[in-house]
Amino acid sequence: MPISPSTTTSGRLLSLLSLLQVRRDWPGLLLARRLGVSERTVRRDVDRLRELGYLVQAVKGPDGGYRLEAGSQLPPLLFDEDQAVALAVALKIAVGTGAGIEEAAARALTTVRQVLPAKLRRRIDALEVETAGGGTQVDTDLLLALSAAVRACEELRFDYRAPGRSDPEGPPRRVQPHHLVVRAGRWYLVGWSPDREDWRTYRADRMTVRVPNGPRFTPREVPGGDVAAFLAARFKGSDTDAWPCRGEVVLDLPLADVAGFVGRDTAEAVGPGRTRLLTGAWSWAALAANLARFGADVEVVSPPELREAFAELSHRAARAARR
């Protein structure tokens, strides 16, 4: 289907660029038909795109034609409406990633916003994005180095700092990096430790990478095949995305007072003002403490370990009260 020929050169160049972006190779004659111009005009317009910084290669063959390649510098870019909105949204939330690109993202968003049509600008301005605090800043060069090692399947050697310390903890470590993940404003490297023959997770902001990288390795699959679920499981002290310690209790509270705090746990009413709750934590002591926060009587249904944890918690609470 031919594109309506533009009355201006700039409009025709945008149409030509749009076509070159959606298909690898374009025969010159086909481009001319789509644009409603002559092949000579297409050649002149291709030369103009090259002057703007676009690397448009001539394709040899019976039909001849053109191909848009990646260049050595950043030329003017062309986005459709959905792409422009997606780019602006991504720039708005970039400040919460802790990747050290906040200022650059803000400048890029200002640049994009200035050239948006009024209707798209209103859509972007109507989107209020608040990023949660508590994120940890990570040097951009470090993230790029970690990503490059993941992509190249090259072993990393690095120093690792303990929480609250500026000096490395122990001797240099080595890991086969597999995934770089951002979670709750912090960046984590997930990899296989050849020394411990197990998967390990490291805070990127505590790493100081040594150069050069080590030997190449054959990638493995994280347990379960889902790195996000694997990382969530590690925070729960488990190998799967489930709490290692789970218990069933009945709380002397109505379901309405419990439902807002159970998350992915199971809660159901078992009578007037009573709720059965199946929940978990990374330890029995933590589970007992979590249940005590409801400020209500608790009947332990199972298992015995949870009942014992409540007994120990009560002894510690009594000692604290006496002091």
WOKAZI-V493984 format. One record per residue. N is the residue number from 1. PHI is phi as a letter, one per 30 degrees, with the letter a starting at -180 (none if undefined). PSI is psi as a letter, one per 20 degrees, with the letter a starting at -180 (* if undefined). Layout:
n = <N/N>
phi = <PHI/PHI>
psi = <PSI/PSI>
//
This chain:
n = <1/2/3/4/5/6/7/8/9/10/11/12/13/14/15/16/17/18/19/20/21/22/23/24/25/26/27/28/29/30/31/32/33/34/35/36/37/38/39/40/41/42/43/44/45/46/47/48/49/50/51/52/53/54/55/56/57/58/59/60/61/62/63/64/65/66/67/68/69/70/71/72/73/74/75/76/77/78/79/80/81/82/83/84/85/86/87/88/89/90/91/92/93/94/95/96/97/98/99/100/101/102/103/104/105/106/107/108/109/110/111/112/113/114/115/116/117/118/119/120/121/122/123/124/125/126/127/128/129/130/131/132/133/134/135/136/137/138/139/140/141/142/143/144/145/146/147/148/149/150/151/152/153/154/155/156/157/158/159/160/161/162/163/164/165/166/167/168/169/170/171/172/173/174/175/176/177/178/179/180/181/182/183/184/185/186/187/188/189/190/191/192/193/194/195/196/197/198/199/200/201/202/203/204/205/206/207/208/209/210/211/212/213/214/215/216/217/218/219/220/221/222/223/224/225/226/227/228/229/230/231/232/233/234/235/236/237/238/239/240/241/242/243/244/245/246/247/248/249/250/251/252/253/254/255/256/257/258/259/260/261/262/263/264/265/266/267/268/269/270/271/272/273/274/275/276/277/278/279/280/281/282/283/284/285/286/287/288/289/290/291/292/293/294/295/296/297/298/299/300/301/302/303/304/305/306/307/308/309/310/311/312/313/314/315/316/317/318/319/320/321/322/323>
phi = <none/d/d/e/d/d/d/b/d/d/d/d/d/d/d/d/d/d/d/d/d/c/b/d/c/b/e/e/d/d/d/d/d/d/c/i/b/d/d/d/d/d/d/d/d/d/d/d/d/d/d/d/j/d/c/c/c/d/c/d/k/e/c/i/l/b/b/c/c/d/c/c/b/d/d/e/c/b/b/d/d/d/d/d/d/d/d/d/d/d/d/d/d/d/d/c/d/i/c/i/b/e/d/d/d/d/d/d/d/d/d/d/d/d/c/d/d/e/d/d/d/d/d/d/d/d/d/c/c/c/c/d/d/j/d/c/d/b/d/d/d/d/d/d/d/d/d/d/d/d/d/d/h/c/d/c/c/a/c/b/c/d/e/i/b/c/c/d/c/i/d/e/c/b/a/c/d/c/b/c/b/c/b/h/i/b/c/b/c/c/a/c/c/d/d/c/h/a/d/b/b/b/d/d/d/c/c/b/d/c/c/d/d/d/d/d/b/c/d/c/c/d/e/i/i/b/d/d/d/d/d/d/d/d/d/c/i/b/c/b/d/a/d/d/c/b/b/c/b/b/c/d/b/d/e/d/d/c/e/d/b/c/h/d/d/c/b/b/d/b/l/e/i/b/b/d/b/c/b/a/a/d/a/d/d/d/d/d/d/d/d/d/d/d/i/b/d/b/c/d/d/a/c/d/d/d/d/d/d/d/d/d/d/d/d/d/d/d/d/d/d/d/d>
psi = <o/q/p/p/p/q/i/q/g/g/h/h/h/h/g/g/h/g/g/h/i/i/q/g/p/o/q/g/g/h/g/g/g/h/i/k/a/r/h/g/h/g/g/g/h/g/h/h/h/h/h/i/i/p/n/o/q/p/p/q/r/g/h/r/a/q/p/o/r/p/a/i/r/o/r/q/q/p/q/r/g/h/h/g/g/g/g/g/g/h/h/h/i/h/h/j/i/k/j/k/j/g/g/h/g/g/h/h/g/g/g/g/h/h/j/q/q/g/h/h/h/h/g/g/h/i/o/o/o/p/p/q/r/i/q/p/p/p/p/g/h/g/g/h/g/g/g/h/h/g/h/i/l/p/q/q/p/q/q/p/p/q/p/j/q/i/q/q/o/a/r/q/r/q/q/o/p/h/q/o/p/p/p/l/j/q/p/q/p/p/r/p/o/h/h/i/l/r/q/q/p/p/p/h/i/j/q/o/p/q/q/r/r/a/r/q/r/p/q/r/p/q/p/i/i/o/h/g/h/g/g/h/h/h/i/j/k/r/i/r/m/q/p/h/o/q/r/p/r/p/q/m/q/q/h/h/i/h/h/i/j/i/c/j/r/p/p/q/p/j/r/o/j/q/p/p/p/o/r/r/r/i/r/h/g/h/g/g/h/h/h/h/i/i/k/r/q/p/o/p/g/q/a/h/h/h/g/h/h/h/g/h/h/h/g/h/h/g/h/h/h/h/*>
//
